Amino acid sequence: MTNLIVEISKYLMILLMAVYTYANFRVFSPKDEKKTGWGCRAQCGAMFAIHFLAYLVMYLSREDPAVRSALAAFYCAQAVFFLCYICFSRLIYRNISRLLVNNSCMLLCTGLIMLTRLSLDAGMERATRQFAIAVGAAAVSWLVPWLMGRFWQLYRFAWAYAGIGLGALVLVFLVGNESFGAQLSLTFGSVSLQPSEFVKLTFVFFAASMFYQGVNFKRVLLTTAVAAAHVIVLVLSRDLGSALIFFITYVLMLFAASGNWFYLGSGIGLGVGASAAAYRLFDHVRRRVEAWRNPWADIDNTGYQITQSLFAIGTGGWFGMGLCQGMPWRIPVVEKDFIFSAISEEMGGIFAICLLLICLGCFIQCMMTAARMQAVFYKLIAFGLGVEYLVQVFLNVGGVTKFIPSTGVTLPFVSYGGSSLVSTFVLFGIVQGLHIIKENDVEDARRPE
């Protein structure tokens, strides 16, 4: 009976994920309050159903009463959290983007499902820690739109953003903890913090502030020098994934602000040159490139992680093995950089593709917000944050599928990691703040004198 429920639930979750994804893009159709409301309600229903089915399968897969009780309590806590977050978000901010709220919950829900499944045999420690951080980050994200609406002269603090960001990165370079060949984090007692996740936000604010004040050659040169300093410190720390995100974001923000094709072409050329230089200078970059080119040549060493990832994705096929039926633990660091492979193995390729389409929906919402903003400063912030988000998703998924060399970045909202989770909540909160500002302006313009 349990096997039958597992098999049926596998297909039901794929169907529900497809419904959710369809509703995700249906919301972008011409403005119709009824259709938008239907799409958002369909998303919520599909998400809660997927969440219930996943935890039901994990509950049935374990016979230990203590484990079952812990799973049931953990499921109820999550369900209450998602319900409160969705309802209170709309209650606090009438004009909030329901799409971003729903999508952040869906991505977080998928991540918690997989983290619970991966840590079932270890007391669900990582899953519960991730959930606790998510609750705190969600509360913080509710404050961000309020702050955005009250402090509208944020463009005045360009050098504060640069100083805070560079200072944090230099501190990591000098005293940071090393992980997989890169200096990434600072430790305060039992808490580990990855500052580059938060500097991504100050970096966008810095670039937007500078370009808002002008895009003449002198200002562009000065801004580029400071942006290059961010990237150089990250390269020296060997955090090349973050360095790539910063670089691509800056080049595209510069092009969006200036419309100058020379800047875009120069940025692409510099990027190619820097990549070639990194290959020659850093041993771990060469190892990752060689593992990407032919992981089968050293399958027991440098190619082990990527080959296990490909095995997992291939084994799952379109419909997956079913929750608790695969072997995702064979992939090193699966809960962080390679969680997409675990999702593909157990929940299927169709489910994983729908997850990517949901990420694309978040990016489209960021770009739509940017397009609607009249103030160049706000427009550039929404654009830059959207680009950062999409580039990070691309680098993560591209690495685990062998489309590009692995860069060691997380999948926002889905991968295990407190710094990544909090920074993504704040990123979405900033975009929500801009969306609310615009919607409030539209309402004021329509209101009769």
C-alpha positions in Angstrom: 0.0 0.0 0.0 2.8 2.4 0.9 4.5 1.7 -2.5 1.3 2.5 -4.3 0.9 5.8 -2.4 4.5 6.7 -3.2 4.0 6.0 -6.9 0.7 7.8 -7.2 1.9 10.8 -5.3 5.0 11.1 -7.6 2.7 11.7 -10.6 0.3 13.9 -8.6 3.2 16.2 -7.5 4.4 16.5 -11.1 0.8 17.4 -12.2 0.4 19.9 -9.4 3.8 21.5 -10.2 2.7 21.8 -13.8 -0.5 23.5 -12.7 1.5 25.9 -10.5 3.8 26.7 -13.3 1.0 27.4 -15.7 -0.6 29.7 -13.2 2.8 31.4 -12.7 2.8 32.6 -16.3 -1.0 33.1 -16.5 -0.6 35.9 -14.0 1.5 37.8 -16.6 -1.5 37.9 -19.0 -3.3 41.3 -19.6 -4.4 42.8 -16.3 -7.6 41.2 -15.1 -8.1 41.1 -11.4 -10.3 37.9 -11.5 -7.8 36.0 -13.6 -4.9 37.2 -11.5 -6.8 36.2 -8.3 -7.6 32.8 -9.8 -4.0 32.2 -10.8 -2.6 33.1 -7.3 -5.2 30.9 -5.6 -4.4 28.0 -7.9 -0.7 28.5 -7.1 -1.4 28.3 -3.3 -3.6 25.3 -3.6 -1.0 23.4 -5.7 1.8 24.3 -3.4 0.1 23.2 -0.2 -1.0 19.9 -2.0 2.6 19.2 -3.0 3.8 20.0 0.4 1.3 17.6 2.0 2.0 14.8 -0.4 5.7 15.0 0.0 5.6 14.8 3.8 3.0 12.1 3.6 5.4 10.0 1.6 8.3 10.7 4.0 6.0 9.8 6.9 5.0 6.5 5.4 8.6 5.7 4.5 9.6 5.6 8.2 8.4 3.1 10.8 10.0 4.7 13.8 7.2 6.4 15.8 9.6 9.1 17.1 10.6 10.0 13.5 7.0 10.0 12.4 6.0 12.3 15.2 8.9 14.7 14.4 7.9 14.7 10.7 4.3 15.4 11.5 5.2 18.3 13.8 7.7 19.7 11.3 5.1 19.6 8.5 2.5 21.4 10.6 5.0 24.1 11.6 5.8 24.7 7.9 2.2 24.7 6.8 1.3 27.3 9.4 4.3 29.4 8.4 3.5 29.4 4.7 -0.2 30.2 5.4 0.7 33.1 7.8 3.4 34.4 5.4 1.1 34.5 2.4 -1.9 36.0 4.4 0.1 38.5 6.4 2.0 39.7 3.4 -1.3 40.7 1.7 -2.7 42.1 4.9 0.3 44.3 5.6 0.8 45.5 2.0 -2.3 45.7 -0.1 -0.4 46.2 -3.4 2.2 43.5 -2.8 3.2 41.2 -5.8 1.3 38.0 -4.9 3.4 36.2 -7.6 6.7 36.9 -5.8 5.2 35.9 -2.5 3.8 32.6 -3.9 7.0 31.8 -5.8 9.3 32.5 -2.9 7.1 30.1 -0.8 7.1 27.4 -3.6 10.9 27.5 -4.0 11.4 27.5 -0.2 8.8 24.6 0.1 10.7 22.5 -2.4 14.0 23.2 -0.7 12.6 22.2 2.7 11.1 19.0 1.3 14.5 18.0 -0.1 16.5 19.0 2.9 14.1 17.1 5.2 14.4 14.0 2.9 18.3 14.3 2.9 18.6 14.8 6.7 15.9 12.3 7.8 18.6 9.9 9.1 20.4 12.7 10.9 17.4 14.0 12.9 16.4 16.6 10.3 18.9 19.0 11.9 19.8 20.9 8.7 16.1 21.1 7.6 15.0 22.5 11.0 17.8 25.0 11.1 17.0 26.2 7.6 13.3 26.5 8.5 14.2 28.5 11.6 16.3 30.9 9.5 13.5 31.2 7.0 11.0 32.3 9.6 13.4 35.0 10.8 14.3 36.1 7.3 10.6 36.3 6.3 9.9 38.6 9.3 12.8 40.8 8.2 11.6 40.9 4.6 8.3 42.4 5.7 10.2 45.5 7.0 12.1 46.0 3.7 9.1 47.4 1.6 8.2 49.8 4.5 11.8 51.1 4.6 11.9 51.5 0.8 8.8 53.6 1.0 10.1 55.9 3.7 13.7 56.4 2.7 13.5 57.5 -0.9 16.8 59.3 -1.1 18.8 56.1 -0.9 20.9 57.2 -3.9 22.8 59.7 -1.7 24.7 56.9 0.0 26.7 55.5 -2.9 30.0 55.6 -1.1 28.6 54.1 2.0 27.4 51.1 0.0 30.8 50.8 -1.6 32.7 51.1 1.7 30.5 48.6 3.5 30.7 46.1 0.7 34.5 46.4 0.1 35.2 46.3 3.8 33.2 43.1 4.3 34.9 41.4 1.4 38.4 42.5 2.5 37.6 41.2 6.0 36.7 37.8 4.6 39.9 37.8 2.5 42.0 38.5 5.6 40.4 36.4 8.3 37.7 34.3 6.5 37.2 30.6 6.8 38.3 28.5 3.9 35.8 26.1 2.2 36.6 24.0 -0.8 39.6 26.1 -1.7 37.8 29.5 -1.3 37.6 32.0 1.6 33.9 32.4 1.9 32.7 33.0 5.5 33.2 34.6 8.9 32.4 32.7 12.1 30.9 34.4 15.2 30.6 31.7 17.9 28.4 29.0 16.4 27.1 31.3 13.6 28.7 31.3 10.2 28.1 34.2 7.8 28.9 34.6 4.2 29.2 38.3 3.6 29.3 38.2 -0.2 25.6 37.2 -0.2 24.8 40.5 1.3 27.4 42.6 -0.5 25.5 41.6 -3.7 22.7 43.9 -2.5 25.0 46.8 -1.6 26.8 46.4 -4.9 23.7 46.9 -6.9 22.7 49.9 -4.8 26.2 51.4 -5.3 26.1 51.0 -9.1 22.5 52.3 -9.3 23.4 55.3 -7.2 26.4 56.2 -9.3 24.6 55.8 -12.6 21.6 57.7 -11.4 23.9 60.7 -10.9 25.2 60.5 -14.4 26.9 58.2 -17.0 29.6 60.5 -18.3 32.9 58.9 -19.0 34.6 60.1 -15.8 31.8 58.8 -13.6 31.7 55.5 -15.4 35.5 55.1 -15.0 35.3 55.8 -11.3 32.4 53.4 -10.8 34.1 50.7 -12.8 37.2 51.0 -10.7 35.2 50.5 -7.5 33.3 47.6 -9.0 36.6 46.1 -10.2 37.9 46.3 -6.7 34.9 44.2 -5.5 35.6 41.6 -8.1 39.4 41.5 -7.5 39.0 40.9 -3.8 36.6 38.1 -4.5 39.0 36.6 -7.0 41.8 36.9 -4.4 39.5 35.1 -2.0 39.0 32.5 -4.7 35.2 33.0 -4.5 35.0 33.0 -8.3 31.3 32.2 -8.5 30.4 35.4 -6.6 33.0 37.3 -8.7 31.3 36.2 -11.9 27.9 37.3 -10.6 29.2 40.7 -9.6 31.0 41.1 -13.0 28.0 40.2 -15.2 25.6 42.3 -13.1 27.8 45.4 -13.4 28.3 45.1 -17.1 24.6 44.7 -17.8 23.7 47.5 -15.4 26.2 49.8 -17.1 24.8 48.9 -20.5 21.2 49.5 -19.2 22.1 52.9 -17.8 24.2 54.1 -20.7 22.9 52.2 -23.8 26.5 52.2 -24.9 27.4 49.1 -26.9 31.1 49.8 -26.5 30.8 49.3 -22.8 29.0 46.0 -23.3 31.5 44.8 -25.9 34.4 45.8 -23.7 32.9 44.1 -20.7 32.5 40.8 -22.6 36.1 41.0 -23.8 37.4 41.7 -20.3 35.3 38.8 -19.0 36.8 36.4 -21.5 40.3 37.6 -20.8 39.7 37.3 -17.0 38.4 33.8 -17.3 41.5 32.7 -19.3 43.7 34.4 -16.7 41.8 32.6 -13.8 42.3 29.3 -15.6 46.1 29.9 -15.7 46.4 31.3 -12.2 44.3 29.1 -10.0 44.7 25.3 -9.6 41.2 24.7 -8.4 39.8 26.6 -11.5 41.8 24.3 -13.7 40.5 21.2 -11.9 36.9 22.4 -12.3 37.4 23.1 -16.0 39.0 19.7 -16.5 36.3 18.0 -14.6 33.7 19.8 -16.8 35.5 18.9 -20.0 35.8 15.2 -19.3 34.7 14.2 -15.8 34.9 10.5 -16.8 38.7 10.7 -17.1 39.1 11.1 -13.3 35.7 9.8 -12.1 37.1 8.7 -8.7 38.5 12.1 -7.9 37.9 15.5 -9.6 35.1 14.2 -11.8 33.3 12.3 -9.0 30.8 15.1 -8.0 29.7 16.0 -11.5 29.4 12.4 -12.7 27.3 11.5 -9.6 25.2 14.5 -10.4 24.7 13.4 -14.0 23.9 9.8 -12.9 21.3 11.2 -10.5 19.6 13.3 -13.2 19.7 10.5 -15.7 18.4 7.9 -13.2 15.4 10.2 -12.3 14.4 10.6 -15.9 11.3 12.7 -16.6 9.2 11.4 -13.7 11.7 10.7 -11.0 12.3 7.8 -8.7 9.9 9.1 -6.1 10.8 10.7 -2.7 13.0 8.4 -0.6 13.5 6.1 -3.5 16.8 7.5 -4.9 20.4 7.8 -3.6 21.1 11.6 -3.7 23.5 11.3 -0.8 26.1 9.9 -3.2 26.6 13.4 -4.5 29.1 15.4 -2.4 27.6 18.6 -0.9 24.2 17.7 -2.4 22.2 19.9 0.0 24.1 23.0 -1.1 25.5 23.3 -4.6 23.9 20.2 -6.1 20.4 20.1 -4.6 18.9 20.5 -8.2 20.4 17.1 -9.0 18.6 15.5 -6.0 15.3 17.1 -7.0 15.8 15.8 -10.6 16.5 12.3 -9.3 13.6 11.9 -6.9 11.0 14.3 -8.2 11.8 14.1 -11.9 13.0 16.1 -14.8 9.5 17.6 -15.5 9.3 18.8 -11.8 12.9 20.3 -12.1 12.1 22.1 -15.3 9.0 23.6 -13.8 11.1 24.8 -10.9 13.4 26.6 -13.3 10.4 28.2 -15.0 9.2 29.5 -11.6 12.7 31.1 -11.2 12.2 32.6 -14.6 8.9 33.9 -13.5 10.6 35.7 -10.6 13.1 37.2 -13.0 10.3 38.4 -15.3 8.5 40.1 -12.4 11.8 41.9 -11.5 12.1 43.1 -15.1 8.5 44.2 -15.3 9.0 46.2 -12.1 12.1 47.8 -13.5 10.3 48.7 -16.8 7.4 50.3 -14.9 9.5 52.5 -12.6 10.0 56.1 -13.7 12.9 56.9 -11.4 16.2 55.7 -13.0 17.6 54.8 -9.6 14.7 52.5 -8.8 14.7 51.1 -12.3 18.4 50.2 -12.1 17.9 48.6 -8.7 15.1 46.3 -9.9 17.1 45.5 -13.0 20.4 44.7 -11.2 18.7 42.6 -8.5 16.8 40.6 -11.2 20.0 40.0 -13.1 21.9 38.9 -10.0 19.1 36.4 -9.2 19.0 34.9 -12.7 22.7 34.7 -13.1 23.0 32.8 -9.8 20.3 30.4 -10.9 22.0 29.9 -14.2 25.4 29.3 -12.6 24.0 26.7 -10.2 21.9 24.7 -12.6 24.5 25.0 -15.4 27.2 23.6 -13.1 25.2 20.6 -11.9 24.1 19.7 -15.4 27.6 20.0 -16.9 26.5 22.9 -19.1 29.3 25.1 -17.6 32.0 24.4 -15.1 30.8 24.3 -11.5 31.1 27.6 -9.7 30.0 26.7 -6.2 27.0 29.0 -5.9 23.7 28.0 -4.3 20.2 27.8 -5.8 18.3 30.7 -4.1 15.6 29.7 -1.7 16.2 26.0 -2.4 19.8 25.2 -1.4 20.9 24.8 2.3 22.6 28.0 3.6 21.4 30.7 5.9 23.2 33.6 4.3 21.9 32.8 0.9 18.4 32.4 2.2 18.3 35.7 4.2 19.9 37.7 1.3 17.3 36.3 -1.2 14.4 37.2 1.1 15.8 40.7 1.4 16.4 40.9 -2.4 12.7 39.9 -3.0 11.7 42.4 -0.3 13.4 45.2 -2.1 11.7 44.3 -5.4 8.4 44.1 -3.5 9.1 47.6 -2.1 9.5 49.0 -5.6 6.5 47.2 -6.9 4.4 48.6 -4.0 5.7 52.1 -4.6 4.6 52.0 -8.2 1.2 50.4 -7.5 0.6 53.1 -4.8 1.5 55.8 -7.3 -0.9 54.4 -9.9 -3.7 54.3 -7.3 -3.0 57.9 -6.3 -3.1 59.0 -10.0 -6.5 57.3 -10.5 -8.0 58.6 -7.3 -10.4 61.6 -8.1 -9.5 65.0 -6.7 
